[in-house]
């Protein structure tokens, strides 16, 4: 199997390699993956925990959250600016907009 492996595959390979009686090399051979992959995946999982293995085009969870919060912050700023303009219009000449 060449190319990219999904998160579940990597986690299962790590699990198999940590079972008693298995070695990373033996699991790599059995799964047909390159030598050293499981060691890299173990290191990535150890360093990143649940944020590991999000695949191509996906951000780690904390970066996705930061991105979402930045978008929300920008939306709230636009809404605030609109409200400021509305308040300025209505406080400029209240008689003009009251219908009297």
Secondary structure as the mmCIF struct_conf table of DSSP 4:
data_model
#
loop_
_struct_conf.conf_type_id
_struct_conf.id
_struct_conf.beg_label_comp_id
_struct_conf.beg_label_asym_id
_struct_conf.beg_label_seq_id
_struct_conf.end_label_comp_id
_struct_conf.end_label_asym_id
_struct_conf.end_label_seq_id
BEND BEND1 UNK A 3 UNK A 3
HELX_RH_AL_P HELX_RH_AL_P1 UNK A 7 UNK A 18
BEND BEND2 UNK A 19 UNK A 19
TURN_TY1_P TURN_TY1_P1 UNK A 20 UNK A 21
HELX_RH_AL_P HELX_RH_AL_P2 UNK A 24 UNK A 31
TURN_TY1_P TURN_TY1_P2 UNK A 32 UNK A 32
TURN_TY1_P TURN_TY1_P3 UNK A 35 UNK A 36
HELX_RH_AL_P HELX_RH_AL_P3 UNK A 37 UNK A 48
HELX_RH_3T_P HELX_RH_3T_P1 UNK A 49 UNK A 51
BEND BEND3 UNK A 52 UNK A 52
TURN_TY1_P TURN_TY1_P4 UNK A 56 UNK A 57
HELX_RH_AL_P HELX_RH_AL_P4 UNK A 61 UNK A 92
HELX_RH_AL_P HELX_RH_AL_P5 UNK A 94 UNK A 98
#
